[in-house]
Amino acid sequence: MKREDLTEKLLDIKREKGWTWKYICETIGGSSEVLIVGAILGQMKLAKPQAENAGELFGLSRPEISMLNETPMRGMPMPPTDPLIYRFYELVMVNGPAWKALIEEEYGDGIMSAIDFDMTMERLPNPRGDRVKMVMSGKFLPYKYYGATGNVPEYGFKEE
């Protein structure tokens, strides 16, 4: 079985049972809803206790449970074609240069981790149409300047 086949099986069971993502996430437990849904969709891995919980919930075999605990091949072809996912891509294309400039001015030469990372999503009621609030928090990782000597900094933290 390929990971894509397991994803389709899990989605078929979800549809058949009429489960919500909230129910699945609460039953599996132990992590962010974004991480758990990402794992069900094949983009993340579940820790062993979570994989066991998912196995019990979905009635999975031992190899399928093990597959949920394996590091997946992540990502998708670019640019994305799904309109909702494309809007996030568009956010980065349009706002990315400004985000980069602001992060570098505040922190120095580096990146925001997408590995040491947290994300939450919240619904904000609004009479003109509910809003989606996404909060991302990633560790700042400064670039290392190889072979730095003398008074040259080793890392790209903001210089005072």
SULTALIN-V631341 format. One line per field, one symbol per residue. ss: DSSP state (@ for helix, = for strand, . for the rest). phi: phi as a letter, one per 20 degrees, with the letter a starting at -180 (. if undefined). psi: psi as a letter, one per 30 degrees, with the letter a starting at -180 (. if undefined). Layout:
ss=???
phi=???
psi=???
This chain:
ss=..@@@@@@@@@@@@@@@...@@@@@@@@....@@@@@@@@.......@@@@@@@@@@@...@@@@@@@..............@@@@@@@@@@@@@@@@@@@@@@@@@=.===============......============.=..........=.=...
phi=.egfffgffffffgffemfefgffffffmnbggffffgffendcdefgfffffffffemefgffffffeefeeeobfdffdfgfffffgfgffeeggfggfffffedoeacefddebcbccbedfbfepgddddcdccffdffeegmfcmeeffcefgee
psi=kleeeeeeeeeeeeeefgkleeeeeeeelflkeeeeeeeeggfllkleeeeeeeeeefhlleeeeeeffkkljlalkkllfkeeeeeeeeeeeefeeeeeeeeeeefajalkkgeikkklkkkjkkfgkllkjkkkjkkkjkkkjkgklbgkkelglkk.
